[in-house]
Every structure is written in C-alpha cells, then in structure tokens.
Amino acid sequence: MTFRPVLATSTAQPAIEGAGVHLQRVFGFGDPALTDPFLMMDDFRNDDPRFYAKGFPWHPHRGIETITYVLEGQVEHADSLGNRGLLGAGGVQWMTAGSGIVHQEMPFGNAEGKMHGFQLWANLPAALKMTAPRYQDVAAGDIPVEGDDDGTTVKVIIGSFWGKTGPVDGIAANPMLLDVSIPPGRRKVLPIDTRANALAYVFAGSGTFRDAADPVGIQVEKEFRGQEMTLRDRTGNRTLVRFGAGDEITVQAGDAGIRFLLMTGRPIQEPVAWHGPIVMNTQEELRQALRELNNGTFIKHG
C-alpha cells in the first residue's frame, strides 16, 4: 500500500457572495488542474442572520454540478424549471446544472440563528456539459453512517467506503465524498482510489495527515501572510489539504479530535473556460452561454 503525501495546505479565506453572504472560500478561481475535477468550495457558517439571510438570489449555472451539504439550519431552493425544496440539517443536494438552470438558494438559521453548510462545485466533461439538468435531494436519515470500534464515524455521501454506498449516483467524475470524524488521539488509515485526486477539508478539531515513517508530520509548502514557507503540517480548523499519489491517507487526530470532508474524484483533464457559475471548455462556448443568457435562450430543457 502507498501512503499519499501532503502536497500543500491552505486556509480558507473570507469572501462575500450572493446578496451579501459572508463565507470562507476554501478554494476556487485559481488553477483548476490542482483540484480537478473539483472547481470551487465554500464554507458558509455564521451565527448572525444579518450575514447570510439575504442568501443567493436568482443566478445561472451551466457546465457543472453543485453539491450542497448542510450541517446546521436549512437552505430553501427554487429554480427556473419549477422545482422547489428545503434542504435540512444533515441533508445533501447534488444539482447537475448541465445545459443550464437559473435558481436561487436562501439559507435559514436554526433556533439559535446558526447556519453552517458547504457548497462544492464539480466540473462536467465536455460530453456532458449540455446534459439535462437534474437534482438529487438526500435527507440526513438516508445518508449511511459507518462506525469503527475506536469511535471513528464516516458519513458516506457519495461513493463506496467501508462497505457502505452513498445515496447520490450517476456523477460524472466518479467521486467520493465523506464526512469523517476521528476521536482525540486516534490514528486512522483510509483507502483512496489510486486514479483519483484527493482533498481533505478540516472544519473541526485538528490533526496531522502523514505517513507512518514520520511521527511529527511531514514538511509541506504553506502560505502564511503572503509568503510561501516550509513547515511541519499540523492541520487545524478551516484548512484544505491536497494529497499526492497513492492509495491510502493517514490521519492522526489531535487532542480535540478531528472532523473533515474527504473528497476524491478522477481528473477530467480538459480545458476550462470559466465565468462565475458558467464553466465550459472554450471561450467561444462561454461567449455563447452569455449571449443566450441575454437573449432568453439559456434554458434548454424543461
């Protein structure tokens, strides 16, 4: 078995999107080859409704899939095809935008006003850019959870892991998305598809991702105050970890345990022409999408 080394870590950065939603941009709008097939990820968590209540009003998508995972609060969605729904705590929505959709997403806090969720964008290959849009809405109770005898728990949102298969299917990049919780001080080895790119996003606790030969973490490049530095990896809250090649990752949980999203997907390796929520392969395809938005022919199905 081959342990995946840590290639780089980075910390989510503050951003404002939609009609004034304060969030943390985990990655996106940089070099898409580094996270292929994933394009962008946002962590939206806030205890103050003033910073999220105006939500994400009507906006278009084409050429991608969006994955929304809610931990606290709710997200109400509606679209140009007449679909409506409410995504509750622990639930997941996987939307294939395909040829084009216009929708809105409006977050609501829980009884204490807290809102926490993630949105991940996955690219579509050229052959599926113009496929018919579709939704897969999954309630929290329909997501399988597998536990280990040391207290580790894994929610299998998509893909197969430890004998469980997630409820979301038919996704182009054959991805895996897991919500992993490891108790304090525990060390776990997690299998990974050798042909997939792998990312982990830590959103609670801390720990190290390392191979067994180096008990204090490995040296990685990390940006700090605008400078690239080489330091020992001690990964904490709101940290993205990008792994190299191999078929396993090793996680050593810190004193408070660690909770992270583990994302893997086989790279599409195609050109990316990107304008906000529209992602095509060429600039001409992008210009065509914008022309269609302006002349009312953007929606192809429905």
Secondary structure, 3 states (H helix, E strand, C coil): CCECCEEEEEECEEEEECCCEEEEEEEECCCHHHCCCEEEEEEEEECCHHHCCCCEEEEEEECEEEEEEEEECEEEEEECCCCEEEECCCCEEEEECCCCEEEEEEEECCCCCCEEEEEEEEECCHHHCCCCCEEEEECHHHCCEEECCCCCEEEEEECEECCEECCECCCCCCCEEEEEEECCCCEEEEECCCCCEEEEEEEEEEEEECCCCCCCCCEEEEEECCEEEEEECCECCCEEEEECCCCEEEEEEEEEEEEEEEEEECCCCCCCEEECCEEECCHHHHHHHHHHHHHCCCCCCC
